[in-house]
Amino acid sequence: MSNVFEYAPAPESRAVVDIKPSYGLFINGEFTDGRGTSFKTVNPATEEVLAEVAEASDTDVDEAVKAARRAYTRVWSRMSGAERAKYLYRIARIIQERGRELAVLESIDNGKPIKESRDVDVPIVAAHFFYYAGWADKLKYAGYGETPLGVAGQVIPWNFPLLMLAWKIAPALACGNTVVLKPAETTPLTALLFAEICQQADLPPGVVNIVTGAGDTGRAIVSHPDVDKVAFTGSTEVGKAIARAVAGSDKKVTLELGGKAANIVFDDAPLDQAVEGIVNGIFFNQGHVCCAGSRLLVQESVADEVMARLKRRMATLRVGDPLDKNTDVGAINSAEQLAKIRELSEIGEAEGAERWSAPCELPANGYWFAPTVFTGVSQAHRIAREEIFGPVLSVLTFRTPSEAVEKANNTPFGLSAGVWTDKGSRILSMANRLRAGVVWANTFNKFDPTSPFGGYKESGYGREGGRHGLEGYLKPITTGGDR
């Protein structure tokens, strides 16, 4: 971001990825052109058009659901858990083998730094398939029953395209369900590469179907009468619309929605470690993280010192080419998201908050926003209440633990929080009082397939990951056994 350190460029090669000029839909184990129109997917770092992608029509979605139903009835639900596990293990190993290809494609289509897609996203994707493969023949020990729901309709966002796919597909298949999944319209390419991996793994046709498109395609999946389960990750606004659409039906639903997480730093915290956690909490993946620590609550007695250290650290962040291994902050995913980030940042200034960014020369092409911090923020400011979903941090102060809890919980969201302190008793006390699905202690943004993730209030309901992630894909146990 600045010239404090000079690095020679270290670009990852694009040659490991073969991006096709056009992509169709993946239905019943085969790629098809589809009956709808098409849309372009672009590289957000350069605005280069990468490919034309088919937009699934209602008829295409219906075909995908029918293929999933046939595969469920005739093959997948009849297969033993041990047999299903073999396919999941095979998929996990292929993901590892093709990890470099997946990471490069993710960074090109999404804009995230290659070191994040390579070292975080892809390894956790493989780990999810390994983990749920291990559960496939042990469902009776999980405590949620053993009977799958049927066909799962899944809609995922653009911030972690491949990782969200794994969060959705791995537990669904382990439990014996089949899947119709729609990736985000701005980041469809790794989902379509995953479809090739399903073919490479000889997954039975129809078990996984990938239909690309925008909001209308997602609505067609959610409202389809033969979909038994809806799983959605995305904005709270769309989540509310989905909840209304399925109300009165017998569809099972899990929603993982927006957040406005508090990252709380006490005066006894290890400050250098806390600053690294603050940076990771808000600038990881350009702030395109639903559980991002976008509200920093710092105790008054150390606020000045924390801000000085934070600004020094921000001055070393490098913004630029996502495929450069030196890059810390990549491109904003789309022009639309960049416009939203700019709008809310301008509102923050207009409301009286003080804006600061380190000197930063941004590339001429593409969608870019320098890491930014706002001080002098109050609870009434929109930048303290609304999810910005970008590299923008709002800083508030507190005096006592009770005030920190009150400010942290003063939000309609409840997805995550971080607590930085040297006292274990304080960590436990804060964790019990914070209304957040995940509370990290002296760290932030740590994910593992064995650990459940989900929120409270307008951050959604249901859990993904861990043993708890199986519950959303199994019929509940009744007194007389499984329904």
Secondary structure, DSSP 8 states (H G I E B T S, - for coil): --SSS-----B--GGG----SEE-EEETTEEE--SS-EEEEEETTTTEEEEEEE---HHHHHHHHHHHHHHIIIIITTS-HHHHHHHHHHHHHHHHHTHHHHHHHHHHHH---HHHIIIIIHHHHHHHHHHHHHHTT-GGGTTS-S-B-SEEEEE--SSSHHHHHHHHHHHHHHTT-EEEEE--TT--HHHHHHHHHHHHTT--TTSEEE---SHHHHHHHHH-TT--EEEEES-HHHHHHHHHHHTTS--EEEEE-----EEEE-TTS-HHHHHHHHHHHHHGGGG--TT---EEEEEHHHHHHHHHHHHHHHTT--BS-TTBTT-SB---S-HHHHHHHHHHHHHHHHTT-EEE-------SSS-----EEEES--TTSHHHHS---SSEEEEEEESSHHHHHHHHH-SS--SEEEEE-S-HHHHHHHHHHS--SEEEES--S---TTS-B--SGGGEES-BSTGGGGGGGB--EETTEE-
